[in-house]
Amino acid sequence: MKRNIDTICVQGGWQPTKGEPRQLPIYQSTTFKYDTSEQMARLFDLEDDGYFYTRLSNPTNDAVAQKICEMEGGVGAVLTSSGQAANFFAVFNICEAGDHILASSTIYGGTFNLFGVTMKKMGIDCTFFDQEWDDSKIEACIRPNTKCVFGETVSNPGGNIFDIERFAKLAHRHGLPLIVDNTFATPVNCNPFRWGCDIVTHSTTKYMDGHSAQIGGAIVDSGNFDWEAYAAQFPGLTTPDESYHGLIYTKAFGRAAYINKIVSQLMRDLGSVPSPQNSYILNLGLESLHVRMQRHCQNALTIARWLEQNEKVAWVNYAGLESSKFHALAQKYMPNGICGVIAFGLKGTRDDAIRFMDNLNFVSIVTHVADARTCVLHPASHTHRQMTDEQLLEAGVRPDLIRLSVGIEDVNDIIADLEQAMSQM
Ligand SMILES: *Cc1c(COP(=O)(O)O)cnc(C)c1O
């Protein structure tokens, strides 16, 4: 039965049968027991389904991955120990030394470093493009060894909106899959697969959890990219894997080849599996995600409008505002709301921004975002501290940018706190 996203948030994943616990059990076990050696051998040959070691699969982790898979509408999903691990695996699953990827320049700072510095050391080169360049300028960055295009539905921290349909078409014209980090929008507000995206990633640390309780990530495979049509480009999926008895992923798993390769090969070799305890906590967050997102969006729009009218505020970027240059894209991809994150700048100096943040009362300064509690961060002083002003601007982060992550408290209380902090500047 096809269910609406609100129902999937609550009911997806764990499906107890007679006498089983109503709430998702935490299978806090590294391993699983079998009666004969033969049974175990069949599992290792991938001839049978079954749990044997939590690094490869675990019933608690799988139930939560299954829920996120259904929320996004994919053919398979896997949880990772962090959003960073999710983005690394999503790309590394189809790349090796000597390859190249294309990524939007306004992506999250952590992903920017992963692609621009760490993966470069592994021999995988990345070209960052400006989303505002026209297609021909971006296509000129594609090389024979390019393996994917990467972007964020809503960029962190700038709040830029990625034109998913446009970039899916652009990638597909060149036989490349489009990978989209859907962390800020969540599948409640945006369904990238509907617009041609092939792979979705998440930092489940953010709205999906929503309570600052666990670090986690997820990768979801749409099953729509035809790896065999570009077999020479993706040998990892279309030629025998000698570390798995010569198995060919596209032959063995069909549409779910990509996601099965992540589990059978990358998880096996690189780890980065979440603790079942964390997956349980994540699942509690997912059960209320649809209700929280509505409130985050409602509060954020009210506050963005208030900021826009405020004489102490120099600029506001929130795609929910009619004045935003991203408003039309947001209406197309996220008609029910975007997220709770607003980027804005105050009139005055960098120090004024810091003073404003120090004056806040319950709105707290944390290196976190997308939480039930309202919080702020000044990327130029915190997360992006290592960058020069020039690099900040390239990454879509103005030096005076304050990232306000609007929570689900009473909106009037949040505004009162912002107002008193500004009045003391
Ligand atoms: C936080 C974040 C990440 C990294 O996730 P972690 O769970 O912190 O490792 C990746 N992408 C986006 C958009 C994020 O906001």
The ligand as a Gaussian input file, in Angstrom:
#p B3LYP/6-31G(d) Opt

LIG

0 1
 C       26.136000      18.354000       9.030000
 C       26.114000      18.108000       7.602000
 C       26.899000      17.097000       7.022000
 C       27.853000      16.258000       7.834000
 O       27.131000      15.452000       8.710000
 P       27.710000      14.882000      10.100000
 O       26.582000      14.043000      10.581000
 O       28.002000      16.057000      10.973000
 O       28.938000      14.102000       9.791000
 C       26.797000      16.888000       5.665000
 N       25.977000      17.622000       4.897000
 C       25.198000      18.618000       5.426000
 C       24.305000      19.390000       4.523000
 C       25.249000      18.887000       6.779000
 O       24.491000      19.870000       7.278000

